[in-house]
Amino acid sequence: ANYCMMSADLVNLVSRLETVAGRLERLPQLSGGGAGEATAEESVSLTEFDQILTGSLAKFVTQTQKIDAQVVEQINLVKVAFQECRNIMAKAVVFSRPSDANLPKVMKPLSDAVTAVVDFAEKKRGSKFQNHLFMIKDSIGAVGWVADAPKPANYVKESIDSGLFYGNRVLKDYKGKDEEHVTWMRMWNALLKELQEYVKDNHTTGLIWKIGGTPATSGAVAPVAPPPPPPGAVAAPPPAVAPKPEADRTGLMAALNRGGDVTKGLKKISDDMKTHKNPALRAGNTVPTKTSTVSVEANKTAAATNAPKPPNMALNVNKWIVENFKRKKDLVISDTEISHSVYILKCDDCLITVKGKVNSVILDQCKKTDLLVDDLIASLDVINCRSVKAQVCGKLPIANIDKTDGFQLFLSKESMDTEIVTAKSSEMNVSIPREDGEMVEHAVPEQFRSVFKGKKLHTEVTESV
């Protein structure tokens, strides 16, 4: 029985080793660490990204041919944007991350490509296909994930949400009338969702640059992969590993079967040879302290990562970014459009006002921060925050609160049907207006009771005593 179990374990081990070997064969062959030694095209993540370009993107381009020449012209610009995104990814395989001063220069070709898509739609404002063009315009920013950290997948998701407004218009205008337009709209959303999943799986905290390589510059070009071997060429097989003699294994098992006798050959350690009983040994054999170069480098990297970043408020394509402000009570975003989203990160003791109607607002890792918003098309998301408040003067379809301790939401009469979704949060209160204008506060439940009824689990709110 033991032999059968050992054989099964050996088969499983061999299977796992074959899987690992297959993955290693797909990785770039790095031989020294200098720029240009790794082949960009051999990167596994690049290969998967290429599958998106030749798969979903290519099918979407083909579907665009059935819409209109104006849309085709814009989608040709979209192809350029995706290719520029790939070019940056190829650089990241062979170059290390550029300096903060050079990063905008490295990203400029991608930025110019995205701007071309946006400008084309603006020039065609009033066109019969304006909704198509503006859907692409509002969501093309998704390819800019390569410049976003630490959650680039969320950045892609926000771009998808930004395009929903005009995408839903396309759906409304053509559903049941011309399904080619409906298919086209859904293929674009599917493409961006596939991109989101790709980024989530391969670049969870941001684009991965080569460690120890030459920093990328605006003029640096990733090397082209060498041509494939001629047809019929077969790689030399790896050298065979000689199996261990059966006698060695037999000898080992025989030694183990001796039981207690196996220790008879060990040398006796007398008291004068033990450091805890001989002070002279402790004094003469002090182990010198050695600082690990790897540890020092790791500490330097951690310090650079945790260093406070400068405050920033800027519009990146269709996304307002407000981050790293402290004790600022006059932060105002006024130049807004319905396609814009607002991302507020790591603000402490601030008051932020968002004027006009925007698509969505996200509060992430904020403390003691107040938010005042006129209108929202999609949602308000509060994530990893403490002691924050939000007031919506107009419409709010849905509020998502996740991992937040201390949140107060003030709603208007237009938002009485707001849907509130909570998870892992506490001390949440929602205030709504009465007829006389006074605000009435309601606590959001935090305690629940679950019980099986038959084969189903039923959960209900438990009132605190």
C-alpha positions in Angstrom: 0.0 0.0 0.0 2.8 2.4 0.9 4.5 1.6 -2.4 1.3 2.5 -4.3 1.0 5.8 -2.4 4.7 6.6 -3.2 4.1 5.9 -6.9 1.0 8.1 -7.0 2.9 10.9 -5.3 5.8 10.5 -7.8 3.4 10.8 -10.7 1.9 13.9 -9.3 5.3 15.4 -8.7 6.4 14.7 -12.3 3.2 16.2 -13.6 3.8 19.4 -11.6 7.4 19.6 -12.7 6.4 19.3 -16.4 3.9 22.1 -15.9 6.6 24.4 -14.4 9.0 23.5 -17.1 6.5 24.5 -19.7 6.0 27.9 -18.1 9.7 28.4 -17.9 10.2 27.7 -21.5 7.7 30.5 -22.4 9.6 33.0 -20.3 12.2 35.4 -21.8 15.8 34.1 -21.6 17.7 36.6 -19.5 21.5 36.1 -19.6 23.0 39.1 -18.0 20.7 42.0 -17.1 21.6 44.5 -19.7 19.1 46.3 -21.8 18.2 44.4 -25.0 19.1 40.9 -23.8 15.5 39.9 -23.2 13.3 39.3 -26.2 10.1 41.4 -25.7 8.0 39.1 -28.0 8.8 36.1 -25.8 7.2 37.7 -22.7 4.2 35.6 -21.5 2.2 38.7 -20.6 2.9 40.3 -24.0 1.8 37.1 -25.7 -1.5 37.2 -23.9 -1.9 40.9 -24.7 -1.2 40.1 -28.4 -4.1 37.5 -28.2 -6.4 40.4 -27.3 -5.1 42.4 -30.2 -5.5 39.6 -32.7 -8.7 38.3 -31.1 -11.3 40.7 -29.6 -9.8 43.9 -31.1 -9.5 42.4 -34.6 -13.1 41.1 -34.5 -14.3 44.5 -33.2 -12.5 46.3 -36.1 -14.2 43.9 -38.6 -17.6 44.6 -37.0 -16.9 48.4 -37.4 -16.9 48.0 -41.1 -20.6 47.4 -40.9 -21.3 50.7 -39.2 -20.0 53.8 -41.0 -16.9 55.3 -42.5 -16.6 57.9 -39.7 -16.6 55.2 -37.1 -14.1 53.2 -39.1 -11.8 56.2 -39.2 -12.0 56.6 -35.4 -11.4 52.9 -34.8 -8.3 53.0 -36.9 -7.0 55.6 -34.4 -8.0 53.2 -31.6 -5.8 50.5 -33.1 -2.9 52.9 -32.9 -3.6 53.6 -29.3 -3.6 49.9 -28.4 -0.4 49.4 -30.4 1.3 52.3 -28.5 0.1 50.6 -25.2 1.8 47.4 -26.4 5.0 49.3 -27.3 5.3 50.6 -23.7 4.7 47.1 -22.4 7.5 45.8 -24.7 9.8 48.4 -23.3 9.0 47.3 -19.8 10.2 43.8 -20.6 13.8 45.0 -21.4 14.1 48.3 -19.6 13.6 49.4 -16.0 11.1 52.0 -15.0 12.0 55.5 -16.2 12.6 58.3 -13.7 9.6 60.5 -12.7 11.0 63.2 -15.0 11.2 60.9 -18.0 8.0 58.9 -17.5 5.7 61.5 -19.2 8.1 61.4 -22.2 7.9 57.7 -22.4 4.2 57.8 -22.2 3.8 60.6 -24.7 3.2 58.5 -27.8 0.3 56.7 -26.0 -1.0 60.0 -24.7 -1.0 61.5 -28.2 -2.8 58.4 -29.6 -5.5 58.7 -27.0 -5.8 62.4 -27.7 -6.2 61.8 -31.4 -9.2 59.5 -30.7 -10.8 62.1 -28.4 -10.2 65.0 -30.8 -11.7 63.1 -33.7 -14.9 62.6 -31.8 -15.0 66.2 -30.8 -14.6 67.3 -34.4 -17.6 65.1 -35.4 -19.9 66.5 -32.7 -23.4 66.6 -34.1 -22.8 63.7 -36.4 -25.4 61.0 -36.9 -23.0 58.6 -35.2 -22.1 61.0 -32.4 -23.1 58.4 -29.7 -20.8 55.8 -31.3 -17.9 58.2 -31.5 -18.4 59.6 -27.9 -18.7 56.1 -26.4 -15.3 55.3 -27.8 -14.0 58.8 -26.8 -15.1 58.4 -23.2 -13.7 54.9 -22.7 -10.5 54.9 -24.7 -8.6 56.0 -21.6 -8.6 52.3 -20.6 -5.3 51.8 -22.6 -3.7 54.3 -20.2 -3.6 51.6 -17.5 0.2 51.3 -18.1 0.7 54.6 -16.3 -1.6 53.9 -13.4 -0.8 52.4 -10.0 -1.5 50.7 -7.7 -4.8 49.4 -9.1 -4.7 49.6 -12.9 -7.6 47.2 -13.3 -9.8 49.6 -11.4 -8.7 52.3 -13.8 -9.9 50.2 -16.8 -13.2 49.6 -15.0 -13.7 53.3 -14.5 -13.1 53.9 -18.3 -15.7 51.2 -19.1 -18.2 53.0 -16.8 -17.4 56.3 -18.5 -18.5 55.0 -21.8 -21.8 53.5 -20.6 -23.7 56.8 -21.0 -23.3 57.0 -24.8 -23.2 53.2 -25.1 -26.6 52.9 -23.6 -27.8 55.6 -26.1 -26.6 53.4 -29.0 -28.4 50.5 -27.4 -31.6 52.5 -27.1 -31.5 53.9 -30.6 -30.7 50.6 -32.5 -32.0 47.7 -30.4 -34.7 46.0 -32.4 -33.9 48.1 -35.4 -30.4 47.4 -36.5 -28.7 44.7 -34.4 -25.3 45.3 -36.0 -24.9 48.5 -34.0 -26.0 46.7 -30.8 -23.4 43.9 -31.5 -20.8 46.5 -32.1 -21.4 48.3 -28.8 -21.4 45.0 -26.9 -18.2 43.9 -28.6 -16.4 47.0 -27.5 -17.5 46.5 -23.9 -16.4 42.9 -24.0 -13.0 44.0 -25.4 -12.5 46.4 -22.5 -13.6 43.8 -19.9 -11.2 41.3 -21.3 -8.5 44.0 -21.0 -9.5 44.6 -17.4 -9.2 40.9 -16.6 -5.8 40.7 -18.3 -4.5 43.7 -16.3 -5.9 42.2 -13.1 -4.2 38.9 -13.7 -0.8 40.1 -15.1 -0.2 43.6 -13.7 -2.2 43.7 -10.4 -0.4 46.7 -8.9 0.8 48.3 -12.1 2.9 47.7 -15.2 5.9 45.5 -14.3 9.2 46.9 -15.5 12.4 44.9 -15.7 14.5 45.0 -12.5 18.1 46.0 -12.8 17.9 47.1 -16.5 18.7 50.4 -18.1 15.9 53.0 -17.4 13.6 53.4 -20.4 13.7 56.7 -22.3 11.5 58.3 -24.9 13.8 57.2 -27.7 14.5 53.7 -26.4 13.2 50.9 -28.7 12.5 47.4 -27.5 14.4 44.8 -29.5 12.7 42.8 -32.1 12.5 39.1 -31.6 14.9 37.0 -33.6 13.4 35.1 -36.6 12.1 31.6 -35.9 14.3 28.6 -36.8 13.9 27.3 -40.3 11.3 24.6 -40.9 12.4 21.2 -39.9 15.0 22.4 -37.5 14.9 20.5 -34.2 16.4 21.7 -31.1 19.1 19.5 -29.5 17.6 17.4 -26.7 18.7 18.2 -23.1 21.5 16.0 -21.7 20.1 12.9 -20.1 20.4 12.7 -16.3 21.8 9.4 -15.2 19.5 7.7 -12.7 20.8 7.0 -9.3 21.9 3.5 -8.6 19.4 1.3 -7.0 22.0 0.2 -4.5 22.1 3.8 -3.0 18.4 3.7 -2.4 18.6 0.2 -0.9 21.4 1.2 1.4 19.5 4.2 2.6 16.4 2.2 3.4 18.5 -0.4 5.2 20.1 2.3 7.4 16.7 3.7 8.3 15.4 0.3 9.2 18.1 -0.1 11.9 15.9 1.9 14.3 17.7 3.1 17.4 21.0 1.5 16.3 21.4 4.2 13.6 22.8 6.6 16.2 25.4 4.3 17.6 28.1 5.7 15.3 27.7 9.3 16.3 30.5 11.0 18.2 30.0 11.8 21.9 29.9 15.6 22.7 31.6 16.3 26.1 30.8 19.3 28.3 34.0 21.1 27.4 32.8 21.2 23.8 29.4 22.8 24.6 29.3 26.6 24.3 26.6 26.9 27.0 28.9 25.1 29.5 32.3 26.5 28.4 32.4 30.4 28.5 35.8 30.4 26.6 34.1 29.0 23.5 31.5 31.7 23.6 34.1 34.5 23.9 36.2 33.2 21.1 33.6 32.4 18.5 31.5 35.5 18.3 29.6 35.5 14.9 30.2 38.9 13.3 27.2 40.9 12.2 26.8 41.0 8.4 24.4 43.4 6.7 22.6 41.8 3.8 22.9 43.8 0.6 19.5 42.4 -0.5 17.9 43.5 2.8 19.4 47.0 2.4 18.1 47.3 -1.2 14.7 46.0 -0.1 14.6 48.6 2.7 15.5 51.4 0.3 12.8 50.3 -2.1 10.2 50.1 0.7 11.3 53.6 1.9 10.9 55.0 -1.6 7.5 53.4 -1.9 6.2 54.7 1.4 7.6 58.2 1.0 4.9 60.9 1.0 3.9 61.9 -2.5 3.1 65.4 -3.5 -0.5 66.6 -3.7 -2.0 66.4 -7.2 -5.3 67.4 -8.8 -5.5 66.9 -12.6 -7.7 65.7 -15.4 -6.3 62.6 -17.1 -8.4 62.1 -20.3 -11.8 61.6 -18.7 -10.7 61.0 -15.1 -10.1 63.6 -12.5 -7.5 62.6 -10.0 -7.3 64.2 -6.5 -4.7 62.7 -4.3 -2.4 63.3 -1.3 -4.0 66.5 0.0 -4.0 67.3 3.7 -6.1 69.9 5.6 -7.4 71.5 2.4 -10.9 72.9 2.6 -11.1 74.6 -0.8 -10.6 71.9 -3.4 -13.1 72.5 -6.2 -13.6 70.6 -9.5 -15.7 72.8 -11.7 -14.8 72.0 -15.3 -16.7 68.7 -15.5 -18.6 66.7 -18.1 -21.0 63.8 -17.8 -18.3 61.5 -19.1 -15.9 62.4 -16.4 -15.2 60.3 -13.3 -13.5 61.5 -10.1 -10.9 59.5 -8.2 -10.0 60.8 -4.7 -7.1 59.0 -3.1 -5.4 59.4 0.3 -6.8 62.8 1.2 -6.9 63.7 4.9 -9.1 66.4 6.6 -10.2 67.9 3.3 -13.3 69.3 1.7 -13.8 68.5 -2.0 -16.6 70.0 -4.1 -17.5 68.5 -7.5 -19.7 70.8 -9.5 -21.9 69.7 -12.4 -23.0 66.2 -13.4 -20.3 63.5 -13.5 -20.3 59.8 -14.2 -18.9 58.5 -10.9 -16.9 59.4 -7.8 -14.5 57.1 -5.8 -13.2 57.9 -2.3 -10.2 55.6 -1.6 -8.1 55.5 1.6 -9.3 58.9 2.8 -9.7 60.2 6.4 -11.9 62.9 7.9 -12.7 64.1 4.4 -16.0 65.7 3.2 -17.4 65.4 -0.3 -20.0 67.6 -1.9 -21.4 66.5 -5.3 -24.1 68.0 -7.5 -25.2 64.9 -9.6 -24.0 61.4 -10.4 -24.9 59.2 -13.3 -23.5 55.9 -12.1 -22.3 55.5 -8.5 -20.5 56.8 -5.4 -17.9 54.3 -4.1 -16.3 54.6 -0.7 -13.4 52.2 -0.1 -11.0 51.8 2.8 -12.0 55.1 4.4 -12.4 56.4 7.9 -14.7 59.1 9.2 -15.8 60.5 5.8 -19.0 62.3 4.8 -20.7 62.8 1.4 -23.6 64.9 0.3 -25.3 64.6 -3.0 -27.4 67.6 -4.0 -29.1 65.9 -7.0 -29.4 62.3 -8.2 -27.4 59.3 -6.9 -28.4 55.8 -8.3 -26.2 53.7 -6.1 -23.7 54.1 -3.2 -21.1 51.3 -2.6 -19.4 51.3 0.8 -16.6 48.8 1.3 -14.1 48.3 4.2 -15.0 51.7 5.7 -15.4 52.7 9.4 -17.4 55.9 9.9 -19.5 57.1 6.9 -22.3 59.7 6.7 -24.3 60.1 3.5 -26.7 63.0 3.0 -29.3 62.6 0.2 -31.6 65.0 -1.5 -35.2 64.6 -2.4 -34.2 63.4 -5.9 -32.2 60.5 -4.4 -34.8 58.9 -2.2 -34.5 55.8 -4.3 -30.8 55.4 -3.9 -29.5 51.9 -3.6 -26.9 51.4 -0.8 -24.6 48.4 -0.8 -22.3 47.8 2.1 -19.6 45.3 2.9 -17.2 45.0 5.9 -18.1 48.5 7.1 -19.3 50.0 10.3 -20.8 53.2 11.8 -22.7 54.1 8.7 -25.6 56.6 8.7 -27.8 58.0 5.9 -29.7 61.3 6.3 -32.8 62.1 4.2 -34.9 65.3 4.1 -38.3 65.6 5.6 -41.1 67.8 4.2 -40.0 70.7 6.4 -36.4 70.5 5.1 -35.0 69.0 8.3 -32.7 66.0 7.9 -33.6 62.7 9.5 -30.7 60.2 10.2 -31.0 56.5 9.7 -28.4 54.0 10.8 -27.4 51.4 8.2 -27.6 47.9 9.8 -24.3 46.2 10.7 -25.6 43.1 12.6 -27.4 40.2 11.0 -28.8 36.9 12.0 -28.7 33.9 9.6 -30.7 30.7 10.0 -31.4 27.6 7.9 -35.0 27.1 6.8 -35.1 23.8 5.1 -32.2 23.8 2.6 -31.9 27.6 2.3 -30.0 30.1 4.4 -32.1 33.1 5.4 -30.5 36.3 6.7 -32.3 39.2 8.5 -31.3 42.3 10.3 -30.8 42.0 14.0 -31.8 45.1 16.0 -29.3 46.2 18.7 -30.6 46.2 22.2 
